[in-house]
Amino acid sequence: MCVRHVYGSLRKQWRGVIFREVFWKVAKSTNEVLFKKHMKEVQDLDAKAWEFLEKKIQDISADYSSVHLLNVIQLIIICLKSLMGPL
């Protein structure tokens, strides 16, 4: 799920320039400190919007964790094959 889809879902319930600006601050956060700061802004605006984003973030994190794990396993297999040489 991309950020635009999350924003589209959020926008159905929480409209306005303020939510849009704060949402994109969260999405563009480049480190954990900024992310938490901007999520706090969402929470201060509307607790339900914050809960909505938290749930979406957890769902996305779970998806990416699975994909990341598979990528790591694939890289390990490639490395092992290159070390073993042709069979």
One Martini backbone bead per residue (centre of mass of N, CA, C, O) as a GRO file, in nm:
protein
   87
    1MET     BB    1   0.096   0.037   0.024
    2CYS     BB    2   0.060   0.358  -0.041
    3VAL     BB    3   0.045   0.678   0.065
    4ARG     BB    4  -0.192   0.770  -0.115
    5HIS     BB    5  -0.391   0.557  -0.007
    6VAL     BB    6  -0.388   0.644   0.283
    7TYR     BB    7  -0.479   0.933   0.230
    8GLY     BB    8  -0.747   0.860   0.094
    9SER     BB    9  -0.866   0.726   0.348
   10LEU     BB   10  -0.836   0.964   0.540
   11ARG     BB   11  -1.000   1.181   0.368
   12LYS     BB   12  -1.285   1.058   0.413
   13GLN     BB   13  -1.281   1.160   0.733
   14TRP     BB   14  -1.029   1.379   0.704
   15ARG     BB   15  -1.050   1.704   0.636
   16GLY     BB   16  -0.815   1.929   0.519
   17VAL     BB   17  -0.529   2.110   0.539
   18ILE     BB   18  -0.416   2.017   0.809
   19PHE     BB   19  -0.419   1.711   0.759
   20ARG     BB   20  -0.251   1.715   0.504
   21GLU     BB   21   0.006   1.843   0.621
   22VAL     BB   22   0.056   1.639   0.851
   23PHE     BB   23   0.063   1.384   0.687
   24TRP     BB   24   0.310   1.467   0.505
   25LYS     BB   25   0.504   1.493   0.737
   26VAL     BB   26   0.498   1.200   0.815
   27ALA     BB   27   0.573   1.078   0.533
   28LYS     BB   28   0.856   1.268   0.523
   29SER     BB   29   0.996   1.140   0.738
   30THR     BB   30   1.356   1.069   0.809
   31ASN     BB   31   1.295   1.012   1.119
   32GLU     BB   32   1.189   0.923   1.429
   33VAL     BB   33   1.160   1.201   1.557
   34LEU     BB   34   0.982   1.330   1.338
   35PHE     BB   35   0.764   1.121   1.335
   36LYS     BB   36   0.670   1.156   1.630
   37LYS     BB   37   0.608   1.455   1.612
   38HIS     BB   38   0.389   1.431   1.383
   39MET     BB   39   0.207   1.226   1.528
   40LYS     BB   40   0.141   1.418   1.761
   41GLU     BB   41  -0.012   1.619   1.586
   42VAL     BB   42  -0.235   1.426   1.512
   43GLN     BB   43  -0.325   1.361   1.800
   44ASP     BB   44  -0.399   1.659   1.872
   45LEU     BB   45  -0.622   1.684   1.653
   46ASP     BB   46  -0.693   1.348   1.635
   47ALA     BB   47  -0.727   1.043   1.774
   48LYS     BB   48  -0.858   0.881   1.540
   49ALA     BB   49  -0.649   0.949   1.325
   50TRP     BB   50  -0.413   0.827   1.476
   51GLU     BB   51  -0.524   0.537   1.489
   52PHE     BB   52  -0.543   0.497   1.188
   53LEU     BB   53  -0.239   0.536   1.126
   54GLU     BB   54  -0.125   0.322   1.314
   55LYS     BB   55  -0.261   0.084   1.172
   56LYS     BB   56  -0.138   0.130   0.891
   57ILE     BB   57   0.159   0.114   0.982
   58GLN     BB   58   0.146  -0.175   1.091
   59ASP     BB   59   0.063  -0.308   0.827
   60ILE     BB   60   0.306  -0.214   0.660
   61SER     BB   61   0.528  -0.327   0.840
   62ALA     BB   62   0.449  -0.622   0.810
   63ASP     BB   63   0.485  -0.639   0.507
   64TYR     BB   64   0.788  -0.541   0.496
   65SER     BB   65   0.906  -0.757   0.681
   66SER     BB   66   0.848  -0.997   0.498
   67VAL     BB   67   0.998  -0.894   0.250
   68HIS     BB   68   1.272  -0.852   0.384
   69LEU     BB   69   1.318  -1.143   0.471
   70LEU     BB   70   1.314  -1.262   0.186
   71ASN     BB   71   1.553  -1.098   0.078
   72VAL     BB   72   1.762  -1.205   0.276
   73ILE     BB   73   1.738  -1.502   0.201
   74GLN     BB   74   1.812  -1.467  -0.096
   75LEU     BB   75   2.095  -1.351  -0.044
   76ILE     BB   76   2.208  -1.593   0.107
   77ILE     BB   77   2.174  -1.797  -0.120
   78ILE     BB   78   2.353  -1.654  -0.325
   79CYS     BB   79   2.611  -1.659  -0.154
   80LEU     BB   80   2.630  -1.966  -0.118
   81LYS     BB   81   2.644  -2.035  -0.419
   82SER     BB   82   2.907  -1.870  -0.474
   83LEU     BB   83   3.084  -2.036  -0.270
   84MET     BB   84   3.030  -2.330  -0.393
   85GLY     BB   85   2.960  -2.334  -0.671
   86PRO     BB   86   2.943  -2.559  -0.888
   87LEU     BB   87   2.773  -2.887  -0.899
   0.00000   0.00000   0.00000
